[in-house]
Amino acid sequence: MARSSRQMKMLELIQANDIETQEELASQLRQAGFKVTQATISRDIKELGIIKISTEGGRQKYTHDYSDFTSISAKISNLFKHSVLKIDCAENLIVIKTIPGSANMAGMMVDSLNNQSVLGCVAGDDTVLVITKSAEAADDITDILKQLID
């Protein structure tokens, strides 16, 4: 299965479960049908900006909710800047072309904007489709995204 599918599954698993170790994450990915090694998990964690946080019970868990972690947001912004090839807009749609395997991360960047005009986005391997409420909103968000890559 493709890297982007595996990474999306990783994000889904850490959102739905309190996963403390790479071994635990690897086991759940294998149960979901992905062939992974510890090195693969480690690279994906780094690429996706997944971090460990402390829970109320003093345990640790992986998370990708980095809204309170500006250094992680800066890393995602930097990855976005270096992986986006082109951003175009037509009516209320924005299309972001990336290097292969980077669309999921670019979609995460769009989501992290928390812009109420974004209805949603769908990421493939090298393309993200962003749907906005209006053509004007698409123009505004396109401008914001282009500023991030300049």
Accessible surface in RSA format (square Angstrom, percent):
REM  Atomic radii and reference values for relative SASA: ProtOr
REM  Chains: A
REM  Algorithm: Lee & Richards
REM  Probe-radius: 1.40
REM  Slices: 20
REM RES _ NUM      All-atoms   Total-Side   Main-Chain    Non-polar    All polar
REM                ABS   REL    ABS   REL    ABS   REL    ABS   REL    ABS   REL
RES MET A   1   164.89  85.4  86.43  57.2  78.46 186.8  92.54  78.7  72.34  95.8
RES ALA A   2    57.95  53.3  41.07  63.4  16.88  38.4  51.97  73.2   5.98  15.8
RES ARG A   3    93.97  39.5  87.32  44.5   6.65  15.8  33.64  46.0  60.33  36.6
RES SER A   4    10.34   8.7  10.17  13.6   0.17   0.4   0.63   1.3   9.71  13.6
RES SER A   5    50.43  42.6  42.96  57.3   7.47  17.2  16.88  36.0  33.55  47.0
RES ARG A   6    30.09  12.6  30.09  15.3   0.00   0.0   1.28   1.7  28.82  17.5
RES GLN A   7     3.18   1.8   3.18   2.3   0.00   0.0   0.00   0.0   3.18   2.4
RES MET A   8    91.45  47.4  86.18  57.0   5.26  12.5  74.07  63.0  17.37  23.0
RES LYS A   9    53.43  26.1  51.17  31.4   2.26   5.4  17.19  15.5  36.24  38.6
RES MET A  10     0.00   0.0   0.00   0.0   0.00   0.0   0.00   0.0   0.00   0.0
RES LEU A  11    17.07   9.5  16.86  12.1   0.21   0.5  17.07  12.0   0.00   0.0
RES GLU A  12    95.91  55.1  89.27  67.5   6.64  15.8  38.00  73.5  57.91  47.3
RES LEU A  13    19.85  11.1  19.74  14.1   0.12   0.3  19.85  13.9   0.00   0.0
RES ILE A  14     5.17   2.9   0.12   0.1   5.05  12.2   0.12   0.1   5.05  13.7
RES GLN A  15   142.33  79.6 110.03  80.4  32.29  76.9  33.68  71.7 108.65  82.4
RES ALA A  16    79.67  73.3  41.01  63.3  38.67  88.0  51.13  72.0  28.54  75.6
RES ASN A  17    54.81  37.8  46.69  45.1   8.12  19.5  13.57  32.7  41.24  39.9
RES ASP A  18    94.72  66.3  76.14  75.8  18.58  43.9  23.87  56.2  70.85  70.7
RES ILE A  19     0.05   0.0   0.05   0.0   0.00   0.0   0.05   0.0   0.00   0.0
RES GLU A  20    42.22  24.2  42.03  31.8   0.19   0.4   9.49  18.3  32.73  26.7
RES THR A  21    55.73  39.6  54.40  55.2   1.32   3.1  50.50  67.8   5.22   7.9
RES GLN A  22    38.71  21.6  35.90  26.2   2.81   6.7   9.39  20.0  29.32  22.2
RES GLU A  23   116.92  67.1 109.47  82.8   7.45  17.7  68.00 131.5  48.92  39.9
RES GLU A  24    65.15  37.4  58.21  44.0   6.94  16.5  32.71  63.3  32.44  26.5
RES LEU A  25     0.00   0.0   0.00   0.0   0.00   0.0   0.00   0.0   0.00   0.0
RES ALA A  26     4.59   4.2   4.59   7.1   0.00   0.0   4.59   6.5   0.00   0.0
RES SER A  27    46.39  39.2  44.11  58.9   2.28   5.2  22.72  48.4  23.67  33.2
RES GLN A  28    44.71  25.0  42.05  30.7   2.66   6.3  14.45  30.8  30.27  23.0
RES LEU A  29     0.00   0.0   0.00   0.0   0.00   0.0   0.00   0.0   0.00   0.0
RES ARG A  30   125.84  52.8 109.81  56.0  16.03  38.2  51.30  70.1  74.54  45.2
RES GLN A  31   152.48  85.3 111.79  81.7  40.69  96.9  48.81 103.9 103.68  78.6
RES ALA A  32    39.67  36.5   9.76  15.1  29.91  68.0  22.88  32.2  16.78  44.5
RES GLY A  33    47.44  58.5   0.00   N/A  47.44  58.5  31.50  86.4  15.94  35.7
RES PHE A  34    19.23   9.6  15.42   9.6   3.81   9.9  16.80  10.2   2.43   7.0
RES LYS A  35   204.61  99.8 175.43 107.6  29.17  69.5 122.92 110.6  81.68  87.0
RES VAL A  36    11.73   7.7   0.00   0.0  11.73  28.3   1.59   1.4  10.15  27.5
RES THR A  37    80.42  57.2  77.40  78.5   3.03   7.2  76.09 102.2   4.33   6.5
RES GLN A  38    99.28  55.5  93.06  68.0   6.22  14.8  46.92  99.9  52.36  39.7
RES ALA A  39    50.28  46.2  44.70  69.0   5.57  12.7  47.91  67.5   2.36   6.3
RES THR A  40    19.98  14.2  19.98  20.3   0.00   0.0   7.46  10.0  12.53  18.9
RES ILE A  41     0.00   0.0   0.00   0.0   0.00   0.0   0.00   0.0   0.00   0.0
RES SER A  42    45.02  38.0  41.91  55.9   3.11   7.2   7.73  16.5  37.29  52.2
RES ARG A  43   144.70  60.8 139.93  71.3   4.77  11.4  67.91  92.8  76.79  46.5
RES ASP A  44     2.18   1.5   2.18   2.2   0.00   0.0   0.00   0.0   2.18   2.2
RES ILE A  45    19.40  11.0  19.30  14.4   0.10   0.2  19.30  13.9   0.10   0.3
RES LYS A  46   173.85  84.8 154.56  94.8  19.29  45.9 105.53  95.0  68.33  72.8
RES GLU A  47    59.98  34.4  53.81  40.7   6.17  14.7  32.71  63.3  27.27  22.3
RES LEU A  48     2.01   1.1   2.01   1.4   0.00   0.0   2.01   1.4   0.00   0.0
RES GLY A  49     8.33  10.3   0.00   N/A   8.33  10.3   8.33  22.9   0.00   0.0
RES ILE A  50     9.97   5.7   0.00   0.0   9.97  24.0   0.00   0.0   9.97  27.1
RES ILE A  51    32.15  18.3  27.24  20.3   4.91  11.8  32.15  23.2   0.00   0.0
RES LYS A  52    90.25  44.0  63.33  38.9  26.93  64.1  29.72  26.7  60.54  64.5
RES ILE A  53    49.92  28.4  44.85  33.4   5.07  12.2  49.92  35.9   0.00   0.0
RES SER A  54    78.16  66.0  53.10  70.9  25.06  57.7  30.10  64.1  48.05  67.3
RES THR A  55    39.52  28.1  25.39  25.7  14.13  33.7  28.73  38.6  10.79  16.3
RES GLU A  56   189.76 108.9 147.35 111.5  42.41 101.0  69.96 135.3 119.80  97.8
RES GLY A  57    69.18  85.3   0.00   N/A  69.18  85.3  38.30 105.1  30.88  69.2
RES GLY A  58    62.89  77.6   0.00   N/A  62.89  77.6  33.27  91.3  29.62  66.3
RES ARG A  59   152.17  63.9 146.44  74.6   5.73  13.7  57.14  78.1  95.03  57.6
RES GLN A  60    77.44  43.3  75.76  55.4   1.68   4.0  28.91  61.5  48.53  36.8
RES LYS A  61    52.66  25.7  52.66  32.3   0.00   0.0   8.10   7.3  44.55  47.5
RES TYR A  62    14.61   6.8  14.37   8.2   0.24   0.6   6.42   4.8   8.19  10.1
RES THR A  63    14.71  10.5  13.21  13.4   1.50   3.6   3.34   4.5  11.37  17.2
RES HIS A  64    45.02  24.6  43.09  29.9   1.93   4.9  16.39  16.9  28.63  33.3
RES ASP A  65    93.59  65.6  83.20  82.8  10.39  24.6  31.28  73.6  62.31  62.1
RES TYR A  66    13.76   6.4  12.25   7.0   1.52   3.9   9.08   6.8   4.68   5.8
RES SER A  67    77.94  65.9  45.05  60.1  32.89  75.8  39.99  85.2  37.96  53.2
RES ASP A  68   125.58  88.0  96.23  95.8  29.35  69.4  27.37  64.4  98.21  97.9
RES PHE A  69    76.82  38.4  72.59  45.0   4.23  11.0  76.82  46.6   0.00   0.0
RES THR A  70   116.01  82.5 109.22 110.7   6.79  16.2  78.36 105.3  37.65  56.9
RES SER A  71    71.45  60.4  63.09  84.2   8.36  19.3  48.64 103.6  22.82  32.0
RES ILE A  72    15.74   9.0  15.74  11.7   0.00   0.0  15.74  11.3   0.00   0.0
RES SER A  73    38.78  32.8  37.38  49.9   1.40   3.2  28.97  61.7   9.82  13.8
RES ALA A  74    61.03  56.1  49.24  76.0  11.80  26.8  56.20  79.1   4.83  12.8
RES LYS A  75   122.85  59.9 119.07  73.1   3.78   9.0  74.71  67.2  48.15  51.3
RES ILE A  76     0.92   0.5   0.92   0.7   0.00   0.0   0.92   0.7   0.00   0.0
RES SER A  77    31.02  26.2  29.87  39.9   1.15   2.6  19.28  41.1  11.74  16.4
RES ASN A  78    81.07  55.9  76.87  74.3   4.19  10.1  17.62  42.4  63.45  61.3
RES LEU A  79    65.50  36.5  64.28  46.0   1.22   3.1  64.92  45.6   0.58   1.6
RES PHE A  80     0.00   0.0   0.00   0.0   0.00   0.0   0.00   0.0   0.00   0.0
RES LYS A  81    90.91  44.4  79.41  48.7  11.50  27.4  31.86  28.7  59.05  62.9
RES HIS A  82   127.24  69.5 100.53  69.9  26.71  68.3  77.11  79.5  50.14  58.3
RES SER A  83     6.49   5.5   6.44   8.6   0.05   0.1   6.49  13.8   0.00   0.0
RES VAL A  84    14.85   9.8   0.00   0.0  14.85  35.8   0.00   0.0  14.85  40.3
RES LEU A  85   118.95  66.2  86.33  61.8  32.62  82.0  89.17  62.6  29.78  80.1
RES LYS A  86   117.00  57.1 112.48  69.0   4.52  10.8  62.94  56.7  54.06  57.6
RES ILE A  87     5.66   3.2   0.03   0.0   5.63  13.6   0.03   0.0   5.63  15.3
RES ASP A  88    67.20  47.1  65.05  64.7   2.15   5.1  25.63  60.3  41.57  41.5
RES CYS A  89    44.58  33.7  11.94  13.3  32.64  76.7   7.14  18.1  37.44  40.4
RES ALA A  90    66.14  60.8  58.07  89.6   8.07  18.4  64.91  91.4   1.23   3.3
RES GLU A  91   136.16  78.2 123.89  93.7  12.27  29.2  49.84  96.4  86.32  70.5
RES ASN A  92    48.47  33.4  48.31  46.7   0.16   0.4   8.44  20.3  40.04  38.7
RES LEU A  93    67.88  37.8  67.51  48.3   0.37   0.9  67.51  47.4   0.37   1.0
RES ILE A  94     0.00   0.0   0.00   0.0   0.00   0.0   0.00   0.0   0.00   0.0
RES VAL A  95    55.53  36.5  54.59  49.4   0.94   2.3  54.59  47.4   0.94   2.5
RES ILE A  96     0.00   0.0   0.00   0.0   0.00   0.0   0.00   0.0   0.00   0.0
RES LYS A  97    79.40  38.7  79.40  48.7   0.00   0.0  51.09  46.0  28.31  30.2
RES THR A  98     3.00   2.1   0.00   0.0   3.00   7.1   0.00   0.0   3.00   4.5
RES ILE A  99    73.49  41.8  73.49  54.7   0.00   0.0  73.49  52.9   0.00   0.0
RES PRO A 100   100.13  73.0  88.52  80.7  11.61  42.2  88.90  73.4  11.23  69.8
RES GLY A 101     9.21  11.4   0.00   N/A   9.21  11.4   5.36  14.7   3.84   8.6
RES SER A 102    13.18  11.1  11.15  14.9   2.03   4.7   2.88   6.1  10.30  14.4
RES ALA A 103     0.00   0.0   0.00   0.0   0.00   0.0   0.00   0.0   0.00   0.0
RES ASN A 104    12.62   8.7  11.96  11.6   0.66   1.6   0.56   1.4  12.06  11.7
RES MET A 105    14.70   7.6  13.93   9.2   0.77   1.8  13.93  11.8   0.77   1.0
RES ALA A 106     0.00   0.0   0.00   0.0   0.00   0.0   0.00   0.0   0.00   0.0
RES GLY A 107     4.01   4.9   0.00   N/A   4.01   4.9   4.01  11.0   0.00   0.0
RES MET A 108    18.01   9.3  14.50   9.6   3.51   8.4  15.72  13.4   2.29   3.0
RES MET A 109    13.52   7.0  13.52   8.9   0.00   0.0  13.41  11.4   0.11   0.1
RES VAL A 110     1.48   1.0   0.00   0.0   1.48   3.6   0.00   0.0   1.48   4.0
RES ASP A 111    83.91  58.8  70.87  70.5  13.05  30.9  31.14  73.3  52.78  52.6
RES SER A 112    45.11  38.1  20.04  26.8  25.06  57.7  22.83  48.6  22.28  31.2
RES LEU A 113    50.31  28.0  24.98  17.9  25.33  63.7  28.96  20.3  21.35  57.4
RES ASN A 114   111.67  77.0  88.16  85.2  23.51  56.6  33.51  80.6  78.16  75.5
RES ASN A 115    49.00  33.8  34.65  33.5  14.35  34.5   8.24  19.8  40.76  39.4
RES GLN A 116   147.20  82.3 136.90 100.0  10.30  24.5  61.59 131.1  85.61  64.9
RES SER A 117    34.25  28.9  33.90  45.2   0.34   0.8   1.72   3.7  32.53  45.6
RES VAL A 118    28.66  18.9  11.38  10.3  17.28  41.6  11.38   9.9  17.28  46.9
RES LEU A 119   110.53  61.6  73.96  52.9  36.58  92.0  77.15  54.2  33.38  89.8
RES GLY A 120    27.64  34.1   0.00   N/A  27.64  34.1  27.55  75.6   0.09   0.2
RES CYS A 121    34.23  25.9   5.33   5.9  28.90  67.9   0.05   0.1  34.18  36.9
RES VAL A 122    99.85  65.7  94.05  85.1   5.80  14.0  97.35  84.6   2.50   6.8
RES ALA A 123    24.61  22.6   6.73  10.4  17.89  40.7   6.73   9.5  17.89  47.4
RES GLY A 124    39.55  48.8   0.00   N/A  39.55  48.8  35.60  97.7   3.95   8.9
RES ASP A 125    69.32  48.6  60.96  60.7   8.36  19.8  30.90  72.7  38.42  38.3
RES ASP A 126    50.40  35.3  50.37  50.1   0.03   0.1   1.16   2.7  49.23  49.1
RES THR A 127    40.88  29.1  38.64  39.2   2.24   5.3  34.35  46.1   6.53   9.9
RES VAL A 128     0.00   0.0   0.00   0.0   0.00   0.0   0.00   0.0   0.00   0.0
RES LEU A 129    61.36  34.2  60.79  43.5   0.57   1.4  60.79  42.7   0.57   1.5
RES VAL A 130     0.00   0.0   0.00   0.0   0.00   0.0   0.00   0.0   0.00   0.0
RES ILE A 131    58.69  33.4  58.69  43.7   0.00   0.0  58.69  42.3   0.00   0.0
RES THR A 132     0.12   0.1   0.00   0.0   0.12   0.3   0.00   0.0   0.12   0.2
RES LYS A 133   130.27  63.6  98.88  60.7  31.39  74.7  57.35  51.6  72.92  77.7
RES SER A 134    39.77  33.6  34.11  45.5   5.66  13.0  31.20  66.4   8.57  12.0
RES ALA A 135    36.99  34.0  31.87  49.2   5.12  11.6  31.87  44.9   5.12  13.6
RES GLU A 136   120.93  69.4 119.05  90.1   1.88   4.5  64.70 125.1  56.23  45.9
RES ALA A 137    10.43   9.6   5.77   8.9   4.65  10.6  10.02  14.1   0.40   1.1
RES ALA A 138     0.00   0.0   0.00   0.0   0.00   0.0   0.00   0.0   0.00   0.0
RES ASP A 139    76.38  53.5  74.45  74.1   1.93   4.6  21.66  51.0  54.72  54.6
RES ASP A 140    86.17  60.4  83.28  82.9   2.89   6.8  21.05  49.5  65.12  64.9
RES ILE A 141     1.03   0.6   1.03   0.8   0.00   0.0   1.03   0.7   0.00   0.0
RES THR A 142     8.20   5.8   8.20   8.3   0.00   0.0   8.20  11.0   0.00   0.0
RES ASP A 143    80.27  56.2  77.82  77.5   2.45   5.8  19.10  45.0  61.17  61.0
RES ILE A 144    65.11  37.0  64.69  48.2   0.42   1.0  64.69  46.6   0.42   1.1
RES LEU A 145     0.00   0.0   0.00   0.0   0.00   0.0   0.00   0.0   0.00   0.0
RES LYS A 146    86.07  42.0  86.07  52.8   0.00   0.0  40.99  36.9  45.08  48.0
RES GLN A 147   128.89  72.1 113.24  82.8  15.65  37.3  39.13  83.3  89.76  68.1
RES LEU A 148    53.06  29.5  41.38  29.6  11.68  29.4  44.80  31.5   8.26  22.2
RES ILE A 149    42.58  24.2  27.03  20.1  15.55  37.5  27.03  19.5  15.55  42.2
RES ASP A 150   132.16  92.6  86.73  86.3  45.43 107.4  56.51 133.0  75.65  75.4
END  Absolute sums over single chains surface
CHAIN  1 A     8332.0       6827.1       1504.9       4421.4       3910.6
END  Absolute sums over all chains
TOTAL          8332.0       6827.1       1504.9       4421.4       3910.6
